Each structure stands twice: as C-alpha cells, then as structure tokens.
Amino acid sequence: MTGAPVPSAPAAARAPRGAPGRAEWPRDLAAPLGSAALRLLARTLRVRRHEDTPRALWSAGVPMIFAVWHSRTLLLPALYAGRRIRVLASRSRDGELAARFVQRFGLGVVRGSSSRGGREALRELVRSLREGWDVVVVPDGPRGPAEVVKPGVVALAAWSGAPVVPLAVGASAEWRARSWDGFRVPRPGARLVVRFGEALRVDARSGVTAREQARADLEARLAALAAAVDREAAA
C-alpha cells in the first residue's frame, strides 16, 4: 500500500516466520474478547421472544432466510448460539472480524456482499438452504444506506424457494454508535425484545416489477417490526 511503513531489518528478523505482526494482535483478540463480553452482557438482559413464525417453520423442517437490519444484529449470535444457521459476512476486514465473532457461537459463515463476491455468496447461500441450514442476511449491509433493503435477499428467496422471515431486536436502554447505521448496543440490565414477522415468499418466475414489490414489502415489514420492538421494550 502506498505510504505503508516498512519494518526495519532487525524487527523483521525478530518476528518468527508465520507469526502475526503487532498490528494483527488486536484483531486476533477481538473475537474471543468480544464474544466473552457479549455472553456476559446477554446474561444481564431480560429477554422477551416472539418466535411463532420460526417455531412453526422449524417444526415443519423448512429452512428460512432471516432478514434483520445491520444496527440490530449484536445480540443474535448469543441468543441463537449453536443453531443450524449460516450468516452472510462481507469479504472486507470488518467482515473477517464479524465471521470470527459469530463462529465463536457455533454459527456458520458464508463470505460475500453486494460489492464483492456477491454472486458466489448467493450460490453458496442457496446451497446452504437446500442442505437444511437457515441463513441470516443483513439487507442494508455492509455499508448502507441504512434500513434500505437491497435486492439480493429477494433474489435469494426466488432462487432458493425459501421464505424470508423479517426479524427485529429492540432494547429498553441502549447506546448508539456514531456509525453509518447507528449501531445499537443494549445497556446491561435492559429489557430486550426479539420479534419475528410473517414469512414472505418470492416466486421463482417473478419478474422485475414483482421482485421490486417484494423488496419494498420486506423493507416496510422490517420498519414496522423495528418500531414494534422499540415500543414494547420501552413500555
């Protein structure tokens, strides 16, 4: 990279072959420390779950696509640890951190996004659904615009035949990051509400107009769910 510092010969000589450089240690520690912190946080929360839709589909053995806004994803790995779920994570450095993080909760990962490796990731997600995995997609990730559904999740539903289940998480007290999505971090002891909406299906033969309608419908459902969990958590 232009302007990147070059290690001096003595420093390079001291580093064991294959060992990460000093700059890599914070990244290597992020997943284990972050997952431990999340588990501790989750134990303090008063969690209320509304899972009628996924329970019915789980009982019927129907794999599904969970769609959730990027800002509301933090607690999901802890809440659904060990389930047969694969998460879509981008191929960026942030995506690598996210992948390591969710893997520590026993969840699978598929790498790709709308900007890098999207088609390959879409094929892998379709394959996962056909093998019986549920998958989690963040339709406004990895970089926004916030709370705008991109068309990839609709294409995934059409190609796989799997239902899309919107999902929202809200907390009675939380911190908001100064990020593109205002990422939400529940405060210890908060009431946490998890709610799943009704499943949305997309016909494989649907055209451009029908798919755009499905995209807009999912966006509206996610917005309504987010408002509902926020109201319930605050009540």
Backbone torsions as a table, in degrees:
resi	resn	phi	psi	omega
1	MET	NA	141.2	-179.8
2	THR	-63.4	131.2	177.3
3	GLY	81.6	-0.2	179.7
4	ALA	-72.3	138.9	-179.8
5	PRO	-67.4	144.2	178.4
6	VAL	-104.7	126.9	-178.9
7	PRO	-62.3	144.5	176.4
8	SER	-69.2	160.1	-179.0
9	ALA	-58.8	-43.6	179.1
10	PRO	-62.4	-39.8	-179.1
11	ALA	-65.6	-42.0	179.6
12	ALA	-64.7	-36.3	-178.7
13	ALA	-68.3	-32.2	-178.2
14	ARG	-74.9	-25.1	-175.4
15	ALA	-76.7	125.7	176.6
16	PRO	-62.6	145.4	179.5
17	ARG	-61.2	131.3	178.4
18	GLY	85.1	-6.5	-179.9
19	ALA	-81.2	143.5	178.2
20	PRO	-68.0	148.4	175.8
21	GLY	-72.5	171.3	-178.2
22	ARG	-58.2	-35.8	-177.7
23	ALA	-65.9	-20.2	-178.6
24	GLU	-84.9	-20.2	-175.3
25	TRP	-61.0	-43.4	177.3
26	PRO	-58.1	-38.7	179.0
27	ARG	-68.2	-38.6	179.6
28	ASP	-65.4	-30.9	-178.7
29	LEU	-87.4	-16.7	-173.5
30	ALA	-60.2	-45.7	-176.8
31	ALA	-67.2	-50.0	179.6
32	PRO	-64.7	-41.1	-179.8
33	LEU	-70.8	-42.4	-179.7
34	GLY	-64.2	-41.3	-179.9
35	SER	-67.8	-36.7	177.2
36	ALA	-65.1	-42.4	179.1
37	ALA	-63.9	-39.3	-179.4
38	LEU	-66.4	-40.5	178.2
39	ARG	-61.5	-41.3	177.7
40	LEU	-63.9	-44.7	178.9
41	LEU	-60.8	-45.4	-176.9
42	ALA	-59.3	-33.8	-179.4
43	ARG	-66.9	-22.8	-178.5
44	THR	-87.5	-13.3	-171.7
45	LEU	-85.7	148.4	174.2
46	ARG	-97.8	101.6	-169.1
47	VAL	-97.8	131.1	175.1
48	ARG	-120.5	122.2	-175.9
49	ARG	-114.5	137.5	173.4
50	HIS	-118.5	96.7	-168.6
51	GLU	-119.5	26.5	-176.1
52	ASP	-57.2	-45.3	-177.3
53	THR	-64.0	-54.5	-179.0
54	PRO	-66.2	-32.5	179.9
55	ARG	-62.7	-41.6	179.1
56	ALA	-64.1	-41.1	-179.9
57	LEU	-72.8	-37.6	175.7
58	TRP	-61.8	-42.7	-179.6
59	SER	-63.3	-34.6	180.0
60	ALA	-84.3	-3.5	-179.1
61	GLY	70.3	30.6	-178.3
62	VAL	-99.4	114.7	175.6
63	PRO	-65.3	148.9	-176.8
64	MET	-139.9	163.6	178.3
65	ILE	-107.0	114.6	175.5
66	PHE	-88.6	131.3	177.9
67	ALA	-117.8	128.2	-176.4
68	VAL	-146.5	142.7	177.6
69	TRP	-63.8	145.0	-178.4
70	HIS	-54.3	-40.0	-174.4
71	SER	-67.9	-14.3	-172.4
72	ARG	-113.8	21.0	-172.7
73	THR	-92.7	-14.9	-165.0
74	LEU	-53.2	-48.2	-172.7
75	LEU	-81.3	-11.7	-172.8
76	LEU	-60.9	-42.2	178.3
77	PRO	-58.4	-39.2	179.8
78	ALA	-71.7	-36.8	-177.1
79	LEU	-73.5	-29.4	-175.4
80	TYR	-124.3	33.5	178.9
81	ALA	-59.6	138.6	174.4
82	GLY	81.9	-5.0	178.0
83	ARG	-75.2	162.5	-180.0
84	ARG	-80.0	76.5	-174.2
85	ILE	-131.6	137.5	170.9
86	ARG	-115.5	139.2	-175.3
87	VAL	-111.4	135.6	175.4
88	LEU	-82.8	123.8	178.2
89	ALA	-128.2	142.0	-176.9
90	SER	-68.4	168.0	179.2
91	ARG	-90.6	10.8	178.3
92	SER	-78.8	174.9	175.5
93	ARG	-62.7	-38.7	176.5
94	ASP	-64.2	-38.2	177.9
95	GLY	-63.6	-35.6	177.1
96	GLU	-63.9	-42.1	177.3
97	LEU	-63.2	-44.0	179.7
98	ALA	-61.9	-40.3	-179.5
99	ALA	-63.1	-46.9	179.3
100	ARG	-62.3	-37.8	-177.6
101	PHE	-63.6	-52.4	-175.9
102	VAL	-70.3	-28.4	178.5
103	GLN	-64.5	-26.1	178.6
104	ARG	-72.1	-9.5	175.4
105	PHE	-104.9	13.3	177.1
106	GLY	79.1	17.2	179.4
107	LEU	-97.7	151.4	177.2
108	GLY	-86.9	166.6	-176.9
109	VAL	-136.3	139.5	168.3
110	VAL	-120.9	129.0	-175.7
111	ARG	-96.9	134.4	177.1
112	GLY	152.2	164.8	178.9
113	SER	-156.7	-177.8	179.9
114	SER	-65.6	-22.8	-176.6
115	SER	-101.4	-24.4	-178.2
116	ARG	-140.6	119.5	175.3
117	GLY	69.9	23.9	-174.7
118	GLY	-63.9	-46.9	-176.9
119	ARG	-65.9	-41.9	178.3
120	GLU	-63.5	-42.1	178.9
121	ALA	-65.4	-37.4	179.3
122	LEU	-62.2	-43.0	177.6
123	ARG	-62.9	-40.5	-180.0
124	GLU	-67.1	-36.9	177.7
125	LEU	-67.1	-41.8	176.3
126	VAL	-59.4	-44.4	179.1
127	ARG	-62.0	-41.4	179.7
128	SER	-61.8	-44.9	179.7
129	LEU	-62.4	-40.7	-179.9
130	ARG	-69.5	-20.7	176.4
131	GLU	-89.0	0.4	176.1
132	GLY	99.2	6.8	176.8
133	TRP	-83.0	145.8	161.3
134	ASP	-82.9	154.6	177.0
135	VAL	-130.6	150.3	177.4
136	VAL	-113.9	127.3	179.4
137	VAL	-123.9	136.9	176.7
138	VAL	-104.0	97.8	-167.8
139	PRO	-71.9	-10.2	175.0
140	ASP	-107.3	5.5	180.0
141	GLY	-91.5	173.8	-1.4
142	PRO	-86.5	-9.0	-175.6
143	ARG	-135.4	19.1	174.8
144	GLY	90.9	-171.8	5.7
145	PRO	-62.8	149.7	-176.7
146	ALA	-64.4	135.8	174.3
147	GLU	57.8	38.0	171.4
148	VAL	-124.4	121.2	-178.1
149	VAL	-76.4	126.1	174.0
150	LYS	-85.4	158.8	-172.4
151	PRO	-72.1	-10.9	-175.7
152	GLY	-59.4	-39.5	-178.0
153	VAL	-67.1	-33.2	177.8
154	VAL	-69.4	-41.8	176.7
155	ALA	-61.7	-41.3	178.6
156	LEU	-60.9	-43.8	179.8
157	ALA	-64.5	-40.2	-179.7
158	ALA	-67.5	-45.0	-176.3
159	TRP	-72.1	-33.9	-175.8
160	SER	-91.6	-26.0	-173.9
161	GLY	80.0	2.1	-178.4
162	ALA	-81.6	147.2	176.5
163	PRO	-75.1	148.2	174.1
164	VAL	-97.7	126.7	-179.9
165	VAL	-114.3	110.6	178.0
166	PRO	-69.8	150.5	-172.7
167	LEU	-144.4	140.7	175.5
168	ALA	-141.7	149.9	178.4
169	VAL	-130.1	129.3	179.3
170	GLY	-132.9	150.0	-177.9
171	ALA	-125.9	149.7	179.9
172	SER	-72.6	-23.9	177.4
173	ALA	-147.1	134.1	-174.7
174	GLU	-157.7	159.6	168.7
175	TRP	-97.2	149.7	176.0
176	ARG	-119.2	125.8	-180.0
177	ALA	-74.8	155.3	175.2
178	ARG	-88.1	61.9	-178.0
179	SER	-117.6	174.5	-177.5
180	TRP	-59.2	-26.1	-177.1
181	ASP	-109.2	-0.3	-175.1
182	GLY	61.1	50.3	-173.7
183	PHE	-50.3	136.8	-171.7
184	ARG	-102.6	130.3	177.2
185	VAL	-124.3	107.4	179.5
186	PRO	-59.4	142.9	176.1
187	ARG	-80.4	148.5	177.9
188	PRO	-53.4	137.6	178.3
189	GLY	83.9	-1.0	-177.4
190	ALA	-70.9	159.0	169.2
191	ARG	-83.2	131.3	-178.9
192	LEU	-118.1	129.2	179.4
193	VAL	-115.0	127.8	177.1
194	VAL	-116.9	123.2	-177.3
195	ARG	-135.0	133.8	175.2
196	PHE	-105.9	139.3	178.4
197	GLY	-92.9	-176.6	178.7
198	GLU	-70.0	147.6	-177.9
199	ALA	-70.5	144.5	178.0
200	LEU	-118.2	129.7	178.2
201	ARG	-114.2	147.8	-179.7
202	VAL	-123.7	122.3	-179.6
203	ASP	-66.4	135.0	179.7
204	ALA	-61.1	-25.2	-178.3
205	ARG	-92.6	3.8	-176.6
206	SER	-64.7	145.9	179.5
207	GLY	-93.4	-170.6	-175.5
208	VAL	-60.8	-44.9	-177.5
209	THR	-64.0	-44.6	-179.4
210	ALA	-65.4	-38.0	-180.0
211	ARG	-70.0	-35.9	176.5
212	GLU	-66.1	-37.3	177.1
213	GLN	-64.6	-40.6	177.9
214	ALA	-64.4	-39.8	178.3
215	ARG	-62.1	-47.4	180.0
216	ALA	-65.3	-36.6	178.5
217	ASP	-63.8	-45.5	178.9
218	LEU	-63.0	-40.7	178.9
219	GLU	-61.1	-42.5	179.4
220	ALA	-66.8	-39.2	179.3
221	ARG	-65.6	-40.6	178.6
222	LEU	-65.0	-40.0	178.5
223	ALA	-64.2	-42.1	179.8
224	ALA	-66.6	-40.9	178.3
225	LEU	-63.4	-43.3	179.5
226	ALA	-60.1	-43.5	178.5
227	ALA	-64.5	-38.6	-178.6
228	ALA	-65.7	-45.7	-178.3
229	VAL	-69.1	-34.2	177.9
230	ASP	-64.9	-42.0	178.3
231	ARG	-64.2	-45.1	-177.7
232	GLU	-65.9	-40.5	-180.0
233	ALA	-65.2	-34.2	-176.8
234	ALA	-81.1	-17.2	-174.8
235	ALA	-69.6	NA	NA
